[in-house]
Amino acid sequence: MSPRRNRPRGAVKPGGAEPAVRHGLERTESWQGDDWAVRHISGAAAVKHYRCPGCEQEIPPGVPHVVAWPQHGDGDDRRHWHKGCWNARDRRGARHGRF
């Protein structure tokens, strides 16, 4: 009998659904009088380039960061922030009126 072959994590089983996406837990924070959904994204789950609205610098793939959007929004207005920029948002604010 041959040894069992293990599938890599996140692999799709034959005939199965897509792999689960690794996102952090979602929580609600208040900012500028609104409730915001906030999710921490691990470096392993960060696979695309984003532009941080707090500093206008790029967030490259593999860098942990924060995703935030208005709680009652449709999700199309999600923004990816550096963790430090999100924590300093009251001192910095978002540039170019994105929020």
C-alpha positions, 0 to 999 in steps of 0.5 A: 500500500502506498503512503497517503498523500496530504493535500496542501492547506487551502487546496480544493478537494476534487468536486469540492468548494473553493478553499477558505480565505484566511481573514482575521476576525471582524470587529466594530469600531467607532470613528467619525461618528459612524460604526466601522467594520474592521478586519486584520489581514495576516501577511499570508492572506495579503496577496495583492498591492493596495494603497493606504488612504492614511499615508498614500503609500503602497501596501505590498503583498505579504504585509499584514494590514487592516481593512475597514469599511462603514458598517452599514455600507455595501462593502464596495468602500473597503479600504486597506490601511497600514496598521499604524495608519489605522491606529493614528487615523484621528491624528492623520485622517484619510487623504484626498477625502476618501472617507 
